[in-house]
Amino acid sequence: MKETLKILLSSLLGYALWLALAFYALSGAVSAQTHYEHIVAKDGLTKATEYVNAIRDNIRPELHSKLAPYVSAIRYAENGGKGREYGILHPRVKPTYRSQAGWCAATVQKNYDRWVKAGSKGEFVVFLGKRYCPVGADNDPNGLNKHWIKNVRRLYAKHSR
């Protein structure tokens, strides 16, 4: 009887620990989302398909894993509304999710190439931020651009797992 009780208690303890770990993981504390999963979570599957197409069409395949997380990090940092999701304000950009994602991805790729050509000095996110979201820009009357680099850096770390 004592032996059966020991087995039962140790089994219950094991199940309780497993259940606690499962709840902890489900709460998001342990989850590591990919850049794609972050976009799905924010914008849904349809927009995530447009995001993937933008990455495929504008970022060279060998750089997808390195640069795509910047695009999703920018999406989160910009947090733009419909037609301005990625913060692209150029007059030739159509106010659609796909156009925004495409211009963002192309901007990331082009500036990565420029950064490499310039000798890869400093962090790429700083190089990109000076072009994508410059401090002191006319379209930033409240001075919020000063937060862009640190925000994208932090989000990139989360999205590049």
Secondary structure, DSSP 8 states (H G I E B T S, - for coil): -HHHHHHHHHHHHHHHHHHHHHHHHHTTSS---BHHHHHHHHHHHHHHHHHHHHHHHHS-GGGHHHHHHHHHHHHHHH---TT-TT----TTS-SSHHHHHHHHHHHHHHHHHHHHHTT--S-HHHHHHHHHS-TT-TT-TT-GGGGHHHHHHHHHHHHB-
